[in-house]
């Protein structure tokens, strides 16, 4: 259901309606980063019920996360640019 590299929107909190990329998945939680407010080195831990799924997966980011290749915050910002309002 949740996958690394997937775009999600926050449904609650001060970051409400902001797009993020899933950088990690646990049983009840996902780890989110956007490269701007939440960097890769300190992702936001959020309950799955507090994020809205988007069916879009950014495959370049997913591949880099899954294979532990070099990924920086600028890559996340660039990937999320079309999703920002």
PyMOL commands that set and color helices and strands:
alter all, ss='L'
color gray80, all
select helices_A, chain A and resi 40-42+48-50+59-66+73-83
alter helices_A, ss='H'
color red, helices_A
select strands_A, chain A and resi 6-10+19-25+29-33+44-47+51-57
alter strands_A, ss='S'
color yellow, strands_A
deselect
rebuild
show_as cartoon
